[in-house]
Amino acid sequence: MTQFVLVAGAWLGSWAWDEVVPLLRTAGHGTHPLTLSGLAEKQGVSAGQQTHVQDIVGEIERHDLRDVVLVGHSYSGIPVGQAAERIGDQLARVVFVDSNVPTDGESFVSAWWEGPAKLEAAIAANGGFWAPLTAADYAGQGLTDEQITRIVSGSTPHPGASLAEPAVLARPLGELPATYIKCLLDGAEPSEDVARLLTSKNWRLVEMDTGHWPMFSRPGELARILLDAADE
């Protein structure tokens, strides 16, 4: 039995996987949707990026999980990538869902596409938290109005410290067995760092014709891709 550990991106909690989890369980696998410290029902907990890495490692150690497919969406690809190398032979595969990937010594902020200063200023202006997106920000991502309302109403401010703290990797990320899911409505091509990793024989690219939040827009298709990844 594969054990799926599912970690959603910024502003979201374990609830983001509610439509994916039953499909994985029906296929006979274990599921462990995880809320990171400082988010959703864990609001108020102080959290840097290494806190989030330990959240993930701790979940795996606490349940003594084996044959783990570790899934990280968006921001959470950064702590998931670090956790994946720390759990050793308990890892079967890591799946990055349209996500950032960790680079040793760099943070989410340092790689921000509009420049670090803009994101740093936005976090500082919001009391040290990254404010959730508004409904208008989800336009063009393949989501219904109902799905957008659900995401917006469930989102909570994201702890800025986790975005500013640098990643720590002991070995090249390309050595891990990985699947990268690119959501085409969020950009037709992977970022440069992901493109380099995809040259590794251990990495595989899968494309989805949907937006950045496929657990809401295409949960059935996403579940099938995750099940395929578990079989690799």
Buried (B, 14 or more C-beta within 10 A) or exposed (E): EBBBBBBBBBBBBBBBBBBBBEBBEEBEBBBBBBBBBBBBEBBEBEBBBBBBBBBBBEBBEEEEBBBBBBBBBBBBBBBBBBBBBBBEEBBBBBBBBBBBBBBEEBBBBBBBEEEBEEBBEBBEEBEEBBBBBEEEEBEEBBBEEEBBEBBBEBBBBBBBBBBBBBBBBEEEBBEBBBBBBBBBBBEEEBBEBBEBBBEBEBBBBBEBEBBBBBBBBBBEBBBEBBBEBBEE
